[in-house]
């Protein structure tokens, strides 16, 4: 049998952590033949709660779960780790300015980037879920100079899955009938869920929808504001769907995208599509041989151009703000 893969999850005692850990333990992150060792990172006040979750994981008697260790120290939590899911972050509290939010998160993601740089395994792959995810990923990445930059990603797969579900509903088809949707830009309300290149049962999706007003006034805002709608309905933010998207993101990264399709992930820009080099922005991506690659050569129509530029401008502003704070 294979040696266990070390998976570090931060914010392990939180609500996404609670949904995520059981999916990992059951083998859905890396597949049914890969044993996993969990390394949970929490702040000291939440270690006890993480221990409770670990007790429940024990009680799941998962055949693939080779061990669980709990830490309140980043250096230890990331030591030897192969996959890092950075879920724990500082949420925006009432009256908090954006600068304060970025600074508070810099206090988390800078030392975590340093710890990854110092001790993670050579094949480390990092997914940042904790918000503001793209910029938190940028902060961590910039403090891990010895790790290839493309190992740092941020999650827009939940937005991608939300877009798939909305479009499938609108057209009365299954999500599996839809290919080549894409989320562009920031994981924020400015994101651009695009169906410009999407196909529904082989037909162009925009033609199948044939309703530009629905796209602009319903589809895009529904996807972009879904998080707020979940909070409104559930009284709590998205958790199981976010965990599910994190599983999808890593599973695709390791196992690849199917021929003739792509997915969405926030990856380090190489300057493609006018997105400034170095920003961690969402693109249509394929995964092959364990690497995410930006889909090249797509024609971008005027509507898409405006939307992409607006979201990327927000990312550039966030980067400038953390630069001023000395965090990147
Ligand atoms: P919770 O507040 O339930 O859990 C967060 C956990 O992180 C807490 O247990 C906390 O103690 C821990 N934590 C805080 N600082 C830490 C640190 N320095 N090291 C380790 N652990 C630390 O939040 P939850 O609902 O689980 O959401 C987690 C994050 O995901 C939030 O930032 C949230 O905004 C973000 N989300 C991102 C999404 C995405 O698509 N990218 C969607 C879902 C979610 O909103």
Boltz pocket constraint, residues with backbone or C-beta under 6 A from the ligand:
constraints:
  - pocket:
      binder: B
      contacts: [[A, 10], [A, 11], [A, 12], [A, 13], [A, 14], [A, 15], [A, 16], [A, 17], [A, 41], [A, 42], [A, 43], [A, 46], [A, 87], [A, 88], [A, 89], [A, 90], [A, 91], [A, 108], [A, 128], [A, 129], [A, 130], [A, 131], [A, 132], [A, 133], [A, 155], [A, 156], [A, 157], [A, 158], [A, 159], [A, 187], [A, 227], [A, 237], [A, 238], [A, 239], [A, 242]]
      max_distance: 6.0
